[in-house]
Amino acid sequence: MLNLDIDARGVAFVTLNRPEVHNAFDERLIAELTRTFIELEANDAVRLAVIAGEGKSFCAGGDLNWMRSMKNFSREENIADSERLSDMYATIDGFSKPLLCIVHGAALGGGSGLAAVCDFVIASEDAKFGFTETRLGILPAVIGPYAIRKIGLSNARAYFISGMPITAECAKEMGLAHRIVPRAELEQARDGLILEFLKAAPGAARKAKALIRTIATPAVDVTKETIDAIVDARISAEGQEGMDALLTGRNAAWMP
């Protein structure tokens, strides 16, 4: 579900490996990502990390079958599950070393959330971003604070509410991506970017990232509110209808 390779320079390559479902999250991938970044944080030999995805897409967000199954969970079980997802994003966002993201294909919902917690995002020209949750009857809740810090309130209002897809070029304009290249050039662009980040002194890079976090961290912790919001949305009638519609290849009841 996840491949990890650390080279002699201390570059950790973290690759999502559920290509059959476009690297969508389920409880196992969430646990693996959380554990991996905790281990990379503790590994003094690691200078930076790169996250990417196998197959046709970077990450299509939450696995719909996994999310649909939560209608049978108790509220306490739903909260615990959502807390694990929230912890994953917090762990990756809190990674003290440089974190690069290579996006191709779909980066939807939680996939766009992953891009939002990375320090530099290279996307292929054909990459498709989007906070598409409302089109499934759910909310971009857990990823909301990270995404809004990246794209700002104006873009959040436009794209969170509508769920409209976001082209790579639009993602770059709003700050969700930093560089756009042809898909055939992704690996070359990644390698060049790694060299640029390795030119920074390791300690100084970590201190710079910590300084940014100190300056930008909001005074109010909204973790509980975002977890409650996603729990309620997933088990709501709209949430179940939207996910069922996508899985069965039909339009949701509210769609024109």
Secondary structure, 3 states (H helix, E strand, C coil): CEEEEECCCCEEEEEECCHHHCCCECHHHHHHHHHHHHHHHHCCCCCEEEEEECCCCCECCECHHHHHHHHHCCHHHHHHHHHHHHHHHHHHHCCCCCEEEEECCEEECHHHHHHHCCCEEEEECCCEEECHHHHHCCCCCCCHHHHHHHHHHHHHHHHHHHCCEEEHHHHHHHCCCCEEECHHHHHHHHHHHHHHHHCCCHHHHHHHHHHHHHHHCCCCCCHHHHHHHHHHHHHCHHHHHHHHHHHHCCCCCCCC
